Amino acid sequence: MKRIVVLLLLVLGTIAGFAQAPSAPDETKLSPAERSMAQARKLIEKNPKDFEAYNALALALSRRARETSDVKFYTQAEETLQKSFEVSPGNFDGERIHVWLLLGKHEFAAALEAAKRLNQRMPDDAMLDGFLTDANVELGNYKDAEAAVQWMLDLKPGNTPGLTRAAYLRELYGDIEGSLELMNMAYQSTPPGEVEDGAWIVTQMAHLNLAIGRIDEAEKLSQQALVMFPGYHYALGNLAKVRIQQKRYDEAVELLKQRYKAAPHAENLYELAQALQLAGKTDEASKAFAEFEQKSLLETNRGDNSNHELIFYYADYAKQPEKALEVAQREIARRHDVFTLDSYAWALYENGQYAEARKQIETALAVGVRDAKMFRHAGEIALKSGDKAAAEHYLRESAELNTMGSDQARITLASLMQDVRR
């Protein structure tokens, strides 16, 4: 899933005033974001020159984008923000929301520079520190991200957005238990009425359990999130991963079809195609992969793209390594986070550039991340590099996590051990 959505939790403090107003009877079934949108629009109707109301509406629209995974709300938020600037040019809250929208569009380098400029104007703004954290994480500047989130927590100890960001960094550093602890703290601090925020955190906890092979707990948390926020696309994706782990492939397919209907993004179609193949639905899988490729290529030069998935599609399914490397080189020019390094390393590997592939994958793993797929890649790359000891180490790390990506590692490890015994 795209982790940048963590930043959306920051809306809570800013738009709380709009959310607290009593709801009319026909508003009781609205989501938290829809309620905030309605309240902001009422204020705009009363005073079309209220730039703060436009800011609040832009925030609420962005929050609705997370609830639905529909990017049209980001476009609407940008249009609303322009109205705020027409009333009050350069107002600080509006400029801060602009940074948020840059992050939402995955324009991370631009977001980082904009956040730095605003941070000079307002050094003790916790929300800006959150944005600095997000941009630096996505660019692979982990030490800078750590400094920003620590300052955020120093300014407002125990604040939920700071806790969720710190949790993600702990995950990247390999401390899953610590990440779960922080996510649980964030969940306990989330007001009961903020059902989507609560469901998002529970979904993240399910993801963390999946990462270390706690399938039963991941299933329980995913189902809890779906009760809290029915049809929640992030939770559907996690529950599908649980079903794949349980070899219940047909059920996984149905869940991923539901998710794709709710959030028709290229990366979601890619996972559906993979599940269709596992379920033995080869014709459907082929059609889904072909549609994914077309859809992904349309967005490959945008910030908000599915290039990671496109790289693995070309490398693992289409068997077109040159195209995989072309996409990987384009993406590595934009960012150096661990997941981009991993996909770049795999594209290099598929093109026979084993030494450079090993350099890139080991740079990613040096951060501390514990990911079964990444460990498997490292093992296979080390094997091609002639380092059987390192290959065995990485493949065992992958296998022991007992999650998606571990099965192939076990196969490769078994083959390696047979060769060693000969």
C-alpha positions as CSV (number, residue, x, y, z in Angstrom):
1,M,0.0,0.0,0.0
2,K,1.1,3.7,-0.5
3,R,2.4,4.8,2.9
4,I,2.2,8.6,2.2
5,V,-1.4,8.4,3.3
6,V,-0.1,8.5,6.9
7,L,0.2,12.3,6.6
8,L,-3.6,12.6,6.3
9,L,-4.0,12.0,10.0
10,L,-2.8,15.6,10.5
11,V,-6.2,17.0,9.6
12,L,-7.7,16.1,12.9
13,G,-6.5,19.0,14.9
14,T,-7.0,21.5,12.1
15,I,-10.6,20.8,11.1
16,A,-11.9,19.6,14.4
17,G,-13.9,22.8,14.8
18,F,-15.8,22.0,11.6
19,A,-16.4,18.4,12.6
20,Q,-17.8,19.2,16.0
21,A,-20.8,21.0,14.8
22,P,-24.0,19.1,15.2
23,S,-25.0,17.0,12.3
24,A,-28.4,17.3,10.6
25,P,-30.4,14.0,10.5
26,D,-29.5,13.4,6.9
27,E,-25.8,13.8,7.7
28,T,-25.6,11.0,10.2
29,K,-24.5,8.5,7.6
30,L,-21.8,10.7,6.2
31,S,-18.1,9.8,6.7
32,P,-15.9,12.0,8.8
33,A,-14.5,13.7,5.7
34,E,-17.9,14.2,4.2
35,R,-19.2,15.8,7.4
36,S,-16.2,18.2,7.5
37,M,-16.8,19.0,3.8
38,A,-20.4,19.9,4.6
39,Q,-19.5,22.1,7.5
40,A,-16.9,24.0,5.6
41,R,-19.2,24.6,2.6
42,K,-21.9,26.0,5.0
43,L,-19.3,28.5,6.3
44,I,-18.3,29.4,2.7
45,E,-22.0,30.0,1.9
46,K,-22.3,32.4,4.9
47,N,-19.1,34.2,4.0
48,P,-17.5,33.6,0.5
49,K,-14.5,35.7,1.7
50,D,-13.6,33.4,4.5
51,F,-10.3,32.0,3.3
52,E,-10.0,29.8,6.4
53,A,-13.2,28.0,5.4
54,Y,-11.7,27.3,1.9
55,N,-8.6,25.9,3.6
56,A,-10.8,23.7,5.8
57,L,-12.7,22.5,2.7
58,A,-9.4,21.7,0.9
59,L,-8.3,19.7,3.9
60,A,-11.5,17.8,4.1
61,L,-11.5,17.0,0.3
62,S,-8.0,15.6,0.7
63,R,-9.1,13.5,3.6
64,R,-12.0,12.2,1.4
65,A,-9.3,11.2,-1.1
66,R,-7.9,8.9,1.4
67,E,-11.3,7.5,2.4
68,T,-12.2,6.7,-1.2
69,S,-8.8,6.5,-2.9
70,D,-10.3,8.7,-5.6
71,V,-7.7,11.3,-6.8
72,K,-10.4,13.6,-8.1
73,F,-10.7,14.9,-4.6
74,Y,-7.1,16.1,-4.7
75,T,-7.9,18.1,-7.8
76,Q,-11.0,19.6,-6.1
77,A,-8.8,20.4,-3.1
78,E,-6.3,22.3,-5.3
79,E,-9.1,24.3,-6.9
80,T,-10.5,25.2,-3.5
81,L,-7.1,26.2,-2.3
82,Q,-6.8,28.7,-5.1
83,K,-9.9,30.4,-3.9
84,S,-8.3,30.7,-0.5
85,F,-5.3,32.4,-2.1
86,E,-7.6,34.7,-4.1
87,V,-9.0,36.0,-0.8
88,S,-5.8,36.0,1.1
89,P,-2.7,35.6,-1.1
90,G,0.1,33.6,0.5
91,N,-1.7,32.8,3.7
92,F,0.3,30.4,5.8
93,D,-2.4,27.7,6.3
94,G,-3.0,27.7,2.6
95,E,0.7,27.4,1.8
96,R,0.9,24.5,4.3
97,I,-2.0,22.7,2.6
98,H,-0.2,23.2,-0.7
99,V,2.7,21.2,0.7
100,W,0.2,18.5,1.7
101,L,-1.2,18.3,-1.8
102,L,2.3,18.0,-3.3
103,L,2.8,15.0,-1.1
104,G,-0.6,13.6,-2.1
105,K,0.5,13.8,-5.7
106,H,3.9,12.2,-4.8
107,E,5.9,15.2,-5.8
108,F,8.2,14.6,-3.0
109,A,11.2,16.7,-3.9
110,A,9.0,19.8,-4.5
111,A,7.1,19.1,-1.3
112,L,10.4,18.9,0.7
113,E,11.6,22.3,-0.7
114,A,8.3,23.9,0.0
115,A,8.1,22.5,3.5
116,K,11.6,23.8,4.2
117,R,10.7,27.3,3.1
118,L,7.6,27.3,5.3
119,N,9.6,25.8,8.2
120,Q,11.8,28.9,8.1
121,R,8.8,31.1,8.5
122,M,7.3,28.9,11.3
123,P,10.0,26.7,12.9
124,D,7.7,25.3,15.6
125,D,4.8,24.1,13.5
126,A,4.3,20.4,14.2
127,M,2.3,19.8,11.0
128,L,5.3,21.1,8.9
129,D,7.6,18.7,10.7
130,G,5.2,15.9,9.7
131,F,5.4,17.0,6.1
132,L,9.2,17.1,6.3
133,T,9.1,13.6,7.7
134,D,6.9,12.3,4.9
135,A,8.9,13.9,2.1
136,N,12.2,12.7,3.5
137,V,11.0,9.2,4.1
138,E,9.7,8.9,0.5
139,L,13.0,10.3,-0.8
140,G,15.1,7.9,1.3
141,N,16.5,10.6,3.6
142,Y,15.8,8.6,6.7
143,K,18.0,10.4,9.2
144,D,16.4,13.7,8.3
145,A,13.0,12.1,8.6
146,E,13.9,10.8,12.0
147,A,15.0,14.2,13.2
148,A,11.8,15.8,11.9
149,V,9.5,13.4,13.6
150,Q,11.4,13.6,16.8
151,W,11.0,17.3,16.8
152,M,7.3,16.9,16.0
153,L,6.9,14.6,19.1
154,D,9.0,17.0,21.2
155,L,6.7,19.9,20.3
156,K,3.5,17.9,21.0
157,P,4.3,14.7,23.0
158,G,2.1,11.8,22.1
159,N,0.4,13.4,19.2
160,T,-1.2,10.8,16.9
161,P,0.3,12.0,13.6
162,G,3.8,11.9,15.2
163,L,3.2,8.5,16.6
164,T,2.2,7.0,13.3
165,R,5.2,8.5,11.5
166,A,7.5,7.2,14.2
167,A,5.9,3.8,13.9
168,Y,6.6,3.7,10.1
169,L,10.3,4.6,10.7
170,R,10.6,1.9,13.3
171,E,9.2,-0.5,10.7
172,L,11.8,0.6,8.2
173,Y,14.5,0.2,10.8
174,G,13.3,-3.4,11.4
175,D,11.6,-2.9,14.8
176,I,8.2,-4.3,14.0
177,E,7.3,-4.8,17.7
178,G,8.2,-1.1,18.4
179,S,6.1,-0.1,15.4
180,L,3.1,-2.0,16.6
181,E,3.5,-0.5,20.1
182,L,3.4,3.1,18.6
183,M,0.5,2.3,16.3
184,N,-1.5,0.9,19.2
185,M,-0.8,4.1,21.2
186,A,-2.0,6.1,18.2
187,Y,-5.1,4.0,18.0
188,Q,-5.9,4.4,21.7
189,S,-5.7,8.2,21.2
190,T,-8.0,8.3,18.2
191,P,-11.5,9.6,19.0
192,P,-14.2,7.0,18.5
193,G,-16.0,9.2,15.9
194,E,-13.0,9.3,13.7
195,V,-13.8,5.9,12.2
196,E,-11.7,6.2,9.1
197,D,-8.6,7.3,11.0
198,G,-9.1,4.4,13.4
199,A,-9.6,1.9,10.6
200,W,-6.5,3.2,8.9
201,I,-4.4,2.6,12.0
202,V,-5.9,-0.9,12.6
203,T,-5.1,-1.6,8.9
204,Q,-1.5,-0.6,9.5
205,M,-1.4,-2.9,12.5
206,A,-2.7,-5.7,10.3
207,H,0.1,-5.0,7.7
208,L,2.7,-5.1,10.4
209,N,1.5,-8.5,11.6
210,L,1.5,-9.8,8.0
211,A,5.1,-8.7,7.7
212,I,6.2,-11.1,10.4
213,G,3.9,-14.0,9.6
214,R,1.2,-13.5,12.2
215,I,-1.6,-14.4,9.9
216,D,-4.3,-14.9,12.4
217,E,-3.8,-11.6,14.0
218,A,-3.6,-9.9,10.7
219,E,-6.9,-11.5,9.7
220,K,-8.6,-10.4,12.9
221,L,-7.4,-6.8,12.5
222,S,-8.3,-6.6,8.8
223,Q,-11.9,-7.7,9.6
224,Q,-12.0,-5.3,12.5
225,A,-11.1,-2.4,10.1
226,L,-13.8,-3.5,7.7
227,V,-16.4,-3.4,10.5
228,M,-15.3,0.0,11.5
229,F,-15.3,1.3,7.9
230,P,-17.2,-1.1,5.6
231,G,-15.7,-1.7,2.2
232,Y,-12.4,0.0,3.2
233,H,-10.0,-0.5,0.3
234,Y,-6.8,-0.8,2.4
235,A,-8.4,-3.4,4.7
236,L,-9.6,-5.4,1.7
237,G,-6.1,-5.5,0.4
238,N,-4.7,-6.8,3.6
239,L,-7.4,-9.4,4.0
240,A,-6.6,-10.6,0.5
241,K,-3.0,-11.1,1.5
242,V,-4.2,-13.2,4.4
243,R,-6.2,-15.4,2.1
244,I,-3.2,-15.8,-0.2
245,Q,-1.2,-16.9,2.8
246,Q,-3.9,-19.4,3.6
247,K,-3.9,-20.6,-0.1
248,R,-7.5,-19.5,-0.4
249,Y,-6.8,-17.9,-3.8
250,D,-10.4,-17.6,-5.1
251,E,-11.4,-15.6,-2.0
252,A,-8.3,-13.4,-2.4
253,V,-9.4,-12.7,-6.0
254,E,-12.9,-11.6,-4.9
255,L,-11.5,-9.3,-2.2
256,L,-9.1,-7.7,-4.7
257,K,-11.8,-7.3,-7.2
258,Q,-13.8,-5.4,-4.6
259,R,-10.8,-3.3,-3.8
260,Y,-10.1,-2.5,-7.5
261,K,-13.8,-1.5,-8.0
262,A,-13.5,0.9,-5.0
263,A,-10.0,2.1,-5.9
264,P,-9.2,1.5,-9.6
265,H,-5.5,2.2,-9.5
266,A,-2.9,0.4,-11.5
267,E,-1.0,-1.0,-8.5
268,N,-4.3,-2.6,-7.3
269,L,-4.9,-4.1,-10.7
270,Y,-1.4,-5.6,-10.6
271,E,-2.1,-7.4,-7.3
272,L,-5.4,-8.6,-8.7
273,A,-3.6,-10.1,-11.8
274,Q,-1.1,-11.8,-9.5
275,A,-3.9,-13.4,-7.4
276,L,-5.8,-14.5,-10.6
277,Q,-2.6,-16.3,-11.7
278,L,-2.3,-18.0,-8.3
279,A,-5.9,-19.0,-8.6
280,G,-5.2,-20.7,-11.9
281,K,-7.3,-18.2,-13.8
282,T,-4.6,-17.7,-16.5
283,D,-6.8,-16.1,-19.2
284,E,-8.2,-13.5,-16.7
285,A,-4.7,-13.0,-15.3
286,S,-3.2,-12.3,-18.7
287,K,-5.9,-9.8,-19.5
288,A,-5.4,-8.1,-16.2
289,F,-1.7,-7.9,-16.6
290,A,-2.1,-6.4,-20.1
291,E,-4.5,-3.8,-18.8
292,F,-2.2,-3.1,-15.9
293,E,0.7,-2.4,-18.3
294,Q,-1.3,0.0,-20.4
295,K,-2.6,1.8,-17.3
296,S,0.8,2.0,-15.6
297,L,2.6,3.3,-18.7
298,L,0.1,6.2,-18.8
299,E,1.2,7.4,-15.4
300,T,4.9,6.3,-15.4
301,N,6.3,9.9,-15.8
302,R,4.0,11.3,-13.1
303,G,5.0,11.5,-9.5
304,D,2.0,9.4,-8.4
305,N,2.8,6.3,-10.4
306,S,2.9,2.5,-10.2
307,N,6.5,2.2,-11.4
308,H,7.5,-0.3,-8.7
309,E,4.8,-2.7,-9.8
310,L,5.7,-2.0,-13.5
311,I,9.3,-2.9,-12.9
312,F,8.3,-6.3,-11.3
313,Y,5.8,-6.9,-14.1
314,Y,8.5,-6.5,-16.7
315,A,11.0,-8.5,-14.7
316,D,8.9,-11.4,-13.3
317,Y,6.0,-11.8,-15.7
318,A,6.6,-10.2,-19.1
319,K,10.2,-11.3,-19.1
320,Q,11.3,-8.0,-20.6
321,P,14.3,-7.1,-18.4
322,E,15.4,-4.1,-20.6
323,K,12.0,-2.4,-20.0
324,A,12.2,-3.2,-16.3
325,L,15.6,-1.4,-16.1
326,E,14.4,1.5,-18.1
327,V,11.5,2.1,-15.7
328,A,13.8,1.5,-12.7
329,Q,16.3,4.0,-13.9
330,R,13.6,6.6,-14.3
331,E,12.3,6.0,-10.8
332,I,15.7,5.9,-9.0
333,A,16.4,9.3,-10.5
334,R,13.4,10.6,-8.4
335,R,13.9,8.9,-5.1
336,H,16.1,6.5,-3.1
337,D,13.8,4.9,-0.5
338,V,14.3,1.2,0.3
339,F,11.5,0.0,-2.0
340,T,12.8,1.9,-5.0
341,L,16.3,0.6,-4.3
342,D,14.9,-2.9,-4.1
343,S,13.1,-2.7,-7.4
344,Y,16.1,-1.1,-9.1
345,A,18.3,-3.8,-7.7
346,W,16.0,-6.5,-9.1
347,A,15.9,-4.9,-12.5
348,L,19.7,-4.8,-12.6
349,Y,19.8,-8.4,-11.5
350,E,17.5,-9.4,-14.4
351,N,19.8,-7.6,-16.8
352,G,22.9,-9.5,-15.5
353,Q,24.4,-6.5,-13.7
354,Y,25.0,-8.5,-10.5
355,A,27.6,-6.4,-8.8
356,E,25.6,-3.2,-9.1
357,A,22.4,-5.1,-8.1
358,R,24.1,-6.3,-4.9
359,K,25.3,-2.8,-4.1
360,Q,21.8,-1.4,-4.4
361,I,20.0,-4.1,-2.4
362,E,22.5,-4.0,0.4
363,T,22.1,-0.2,0.6
364,A,18.4,-0.8,1.1
365,L,18.9,-3.5,3.7
366,A,21.4,-1.4,5.6
367,V,18.5,0.8,6.7
368,G,17.3,-2.2,8.8
369,V,14.1,-3.1,6.9
370,R,12.9,-6.7,7.3
371,D,10.9,-7.6,4.2
372,A,10.6,-11.2,2.9
373,K,10.6,-10.2,-0.7
374,M,13.6,-7.9,-0.3
375,F,15.5,-10.6,1.6
376,R,14.7,-13.1,-1.2
377,H,16.0,-10.7,-3.8
378,A,19.2,-10.1,-1.8
379,G,19.6,-13.9,-1.6
380,E,19.2,-14.5,-5.3
381,I,21.5,-11.6,-6.2
382,A,24.2,-12.9,-3.7
383,L,23.9,-16.3,-5.3
384,K,24.5,-15.0,-8.8
385,S,27.4,-13.0,-7.3
386,G,29.0,-16.3,-6.1
387,D,28.5,-15.6,-2.4
388,K,26.7,-18.7,-1.2
389,A,27.1,-17.9,2.5
390,A,25.4,-14.5,2.0
391,A,22.8,-16.0,-0.2
392,E,21.9,-18.6,2.5
393,H,21.7,-15.9,5.1
394,Y,19.3,-13.7,3.2
395,L,17.2,-16.6,2.0
396,R,16.8,-17.9,5.6
397,E,15.8,-14.4,6.7
398,S,13.1,-14.4,4.1
399,A,11.9,-17.9,4.9
400,E,11.7,-17.3,8.6
401,L,9.4,-14.3,8.2
402,N,6.8,-16.8,6.9
403,T,4.9,-14.3,4.8
404,M,4.3,-13.5,1.2
405,G,7.6,-13.8,-0.6
406,S,8.9,-16.5,1.8
407,D,7.7,-19.5,-0.3
408,Q,10.0,-18.8,-3.3
409,A,12.9,-18.1,-0.8
410,R,12.4,-21.6,0.6
411,I,12.5,-23.2,-2.8
412,T,15.7,-21.4,-3.7
413,L,17.2,-22.2,-0.3
414,A,16.4,-25.9,-0.6
415,S,18.1,-25.9,-4.0
416,L,21.1,-24.1,-2.6
417,M,21.5,-26.5,0.3
418,Q,21.3,-29.5,-2.1
419,D,24.1,-28.1,-4.1
420,V,26.2,-27.5,-0.9
421,R,25.7,-31.1,0.2
422,R,26.9,-32.5,-3.2
